[in-house]
């Protein structure tokens, strides 16, 4: 697992990114909260689940779709399945403010993971939609592969949705479970505690440190307003 770099000022970077996001997307925030009598622009936006047509069914069908597409992938364990769907969701949100499945993710030791993945897979296994295949690669490396036993119904997804999913599959195709885990330990993962939900807005955060002059202005702003990332 990739180690967190405690020397980097992650909290301040998160605060800056959120301020910029809230300023840029203020119209979207107002629309989203149009039923509220007052919109608090300074409050951080924390969207951990996005209501979408089909609800949890979207995740079920995506598990079937990704599992079928990865049938010939050398490495395709539980970690990689989670990472493929996570990257598709968060890349989609970063580019168009709409995820693919809209389901909730948690920070886990091996990277972001869907909160519902295990219970959903248990139900799908019970209903004979998937089966699990255990593969031993030696050196204590064992994966539990998800095998699709039914065709996915993709009527809930748009062509754009599938573009993000296919990109994500291609991105992780050659990676082992460990490599896909390490690669997912970016700023969205680093700014959460183990077991904590990962907001979709964290897809908008950048790993790049701002220029020194901008960084100093940010530090002064954070100190003057006593801002926090939590």
C-alpha positions, 0 to 999 in steps of 0.5 A, a space after each residue: 500500500 502506498 504510504 501517505 506523505 504527512 509532510 504535504 499540506 493536504 488539508 490546505 490543498 483541500 480547502 483551496 480546491 473546495 473554495 475554487 469549486 464552490 466559486 466556479 459551481 455556485 450556480 449548480 449549488 443554488 440549483 441543487 438547493 433551490 428548495 432551501 430558503 437560504 444557501 450557505 455558500 461557504 459550507 463544504 459540498 459533500 456529495 457521497 451518493 448521487 440519486 440516479 435512475 435505477 438506483 442500486 440496479 445500476 451497480 448490479 448491472 455494472 458489476 455484470 458488465 465489467 466482469 464480462 469485459 474483464 473475462 480475459 484479464 489476467 488479474 481481476 480480483 475484488 480490489 480491481 473490480 472496485 477500482 474500475 467502477 470507482 475510477 469510472 464514477 469519479 472521472 465522469 464526475 470530474 468531467 461532467 459533474 455526473 457519475 456513472 453509478 452514483 453509489 457511495 464509496 468508502 476509504 479502505 486500506 486498499 483504496 476506495 471501495 463501494 459501500 454496497 459491493 459485498 452485500 450486492 455481490 452476495 445477493 447476486 451470487 444467491 440469484 445465480 447472476 455471478 459466481 466467484 472463482 478463486 485463483 492462486 498466483 503463488 507467493 501468497 497472492 490469491 484473488 477472488 474473481 467475479 464471473 458474470 453468469 448473466 448478460 448486463 442490461 445496459 439500458 440505464 446507461 448512456 454512451 458517455 457513461 460507457 466511455 468512462 467505464 471502458 477507459 477505466 477498464 483499459 487503465 487497469 487492464 495490465 495492473 495487478 490488484 496491488 498495483 491498482 490499489 496503490 494507484 488509487 491512493 491519490 488525494 481523494 483517498 488521502 484526505 479521508 479517514 479509514 471507513 469514511 465516505 469519499 465525497 464525489 467533489 474530491 474528484 475535482 481536487 488536484 495533486 499539484 501544489 499551487 505556485 508559491 505566491 498563491 500558496 502563501 495567499 492561501 495559507 493567509 486565507 485559511 488562517 484568517 478564516 480558521 478554515 478546516 477540511 472537515 
